[in-house]
């Protein structure tokens, strides 16, 4: 007799791990005391590295902007102290979402009491196969780093290296934006931001990450793929696709990725409210 592991599938943590392939393997495994051949283990379903981020139709996500911070030499529970908002709850259990929903669909319903200039991210937290701790925002709601952008790389690098990547794919009304910043022991080593064909940079960017060679010499989606491949080569970075799209990773609300406007700096914003018209 074959019994489907309904209790396992209903578990909010373990259930998402049981993919169709792993479920077949589980059902084909002989039960205790029963004869039969043991099936071959299902191979790792996660593609290696970061290249999967550049796939078209990524998770049916409505926005084409994502950002991530990778931190070396720490445990995941140390990330709130490095980049978490002041007075925040630290790592939290993500909200339950209906089947077919993605993390950002539920996050948007949360109350946002931040200042107009602030840009706090809600990131999924985990660890890569090479030991880097990451905080990943799959659907940043802004068009990439702006005038008040302040990379969290330096603050995150207290105990080692930290890498920050922000990719915003272009559309007809605005160009693609790519930002990379790398820090070590609290000091930013180098950074660059590419908007279309314009490049802003600081520090000595290694040749393998040089935006002129990696980004400006390519077109369209190839630019994103080449940058992701360069990060894999330079740092051994990766992200677990299945855990991010189907799993239940702890979440963290970060400090703002924007600094406060300084005296004399203008900052404009608009709000849109939805409600029933008055009679």
C-alpha angles and dihedrals in degrees: 000000000000119000119194111227094239093161091054093048091050094052108110093219105033097033096074090051092062100085122183091264094048090046091056090049091051093050092047094053112102114245121239111296094009123117122234145103119289110235122238112266115261110253121242107287094204115096112232123257125353105302093104089070089071094056115121116249091026105200090324085280113168095217128060098208125099135163136190141183119206119196127195127214101017140095121247091251089061093063096084090059091051104043106358123120116264112266090009127148094250117220111002137184110260118245118264110257130193118257111281094025122118127219096259092056090067097036092062091066093063122106112258113205096165125124116271093253095049123103109192117179128213104215134187109234128213146120130268124227089256093055103259115138112224140196110198128191107193098191115028108191096216130077095251130284114338138189094296096043115138115185115227090214097102095049091045093052097068093121102028139323128341130192126198122194126181120179124184116178117222129245134187092277099047138019128249116273127208125183128183128174129173127193138175130198092351097312125105108233100188142334141181138188121199120197110181102307097338117103129197115186142168132189128012107312111203116247092245090061099035105140092214090060101032102038113015093050092059136060136225119334091355089075091060093045092050093050092049091049090049091053090050090052097044100043108009090243124171141158127216106241098192095048091049097046103032108012133082107245122175116258135222132194107220132210115267117293086211127069122225116270111263124231109292094018116122122223123185128188140163133210128208122205127197121206147116116296118249119250 
